[in-house]
């Protein structure tokens, strides 16, 4: 197997190229001495190394996309599992009939009398202090104990 143009064995013959003025010019010949001579065994070793590198790169890429696919599958399963089983087994028509016209939510009755501000029970200082100490705002900026 040879790679055309990669490793020239001999200089190509000079070609005659016409110019705009009509004069003919010879293209410069390649300097064969500039390119190192490579043997058939060396060329085959380079090709084998390249094939090994390509194979290894393909293996790594397959491993990466397998991990991505597994992560995608697990996220999809978690999303599906969030839907209740009864809804998963229902067809679209049943779901549309059930949820298209939801019944209006009636407010709970307040009872005979409503609570106004002056009827709110007053908190004593011990209750207020306990609420303040257990407040989530109290722990902002502090580390949790381990």
N, C-alpha and C positions, 0 to 999 in steps of 0.2 A: 504494500500500500504506500503510495507516494503522495506527498502533498505538493501540488503544482505551485511553482513560484516561491516556495518557502526556502529551499536549499538548492540553488542553481548548481548544476554540475559543470556547466560550461557557459561561456559568455554567449549571449544571443547574437546573431549576426546584426550588423549595423543596418538600420533601415534608412531609406531615403525619404525625407519629408519635404513636400513643397511648402514654400512660405508665401506670404501675401504678395511679396514683390515678384514672385515667379521663380526665384532662385531655389535651387535644391540644396538642402543641408542634410548632412548625415547626423543621425542621433548618436550621442556618445555611447561607446561600448561600456558594458559593466566591467568593473574591475574585479576579476575573479579572485585575486589575491586578498581582497578585503574580506571575503567570506571564508570562515574556517571550513576546512574539509571535514565532513562528518561521514562516518562509516555507516553501513547498513545496520550493524548491530547497535550503534549508538542511536540511530534514528528509531529503531524498534524499541529500545529501552525508553526513549522519550515518549513514544506513543503509548507504551504500557503504563508508564507513570501517569500520563494524562488520563488514561482510562481509569486507573485506580482512584485518582483524585475526583473525577466526575462521579464514579460509583459511590464514593464516600460522601460526597456532597449531596447526592440524591438520597442516600440513606438518612442523612441528618434532616433533610427537608421533609422526608416522609414521616420521621419521628415527630417533628414539630407539628406538622399538620394533623397527625393522629391525636396529639395532645389537645390541639385546638378543637378538633371535632368532638373529643370526649367531653371537654368543658362545655361546648355548645349543647351537646346532648343532655348533660346533667342540668344545665340552666333551664332548658326547655322542659325537662321532666318536673323541675321545681315549679315552674310557671303553671304547668298543667295540674299539678297536685294542689295548687291554691284554689282551684275551682272545685266546688263540692261535687261529690260523685253523682248526686241526683241531677245536677245541671249538666254534667258531662254526658250522661246517657240520654238526655232529652233532645228532641229534634228542634229545629229552628222555629217551626210553627208553634210548638208548645211554648217556647220561650217568648215569642212575640205576643201570643195570647195572654201569657201570665204577666209580662212586664210592660206591655204597650200602654195600658190605661191603669196606672196604679191608683188604688183607692186613696182619697185624700186622708191625711192623718188628722184626727180630731185631737184638739188640745185637751189635756187632762183637766177635769173640773178643779177649781181652786177651793172649793168648799164654801162654807157660809160666809166667811170673812177673809179678806185679803190682808196680807202683812204689809204694813207701811213702815217707813223708817223709824218712827217714834215707837213702834211696837217691837222692834228688833231687840233680842236679849242683849244685855251688856256683858262684855267679857271682863273678868277681873284680871288683875295684873299677872297672876301666876299662869293663867291659861294663855294670855297673850305672849308671855315670855317663852313658854313651852312651844307655842306655834312658831315663834320667831327663830328659836334654836333649831327646829326641825325643818325650816324652810329650805327649799332647794337653792334659793338665791344666796343663802348663808355659806354654801360650800363652793361658790364660784372662786376659781383661782387657787383652790387648795387641792392637794393630792389626796387620793383616797387611801385609807390605811389598808395594808395588805394582810 
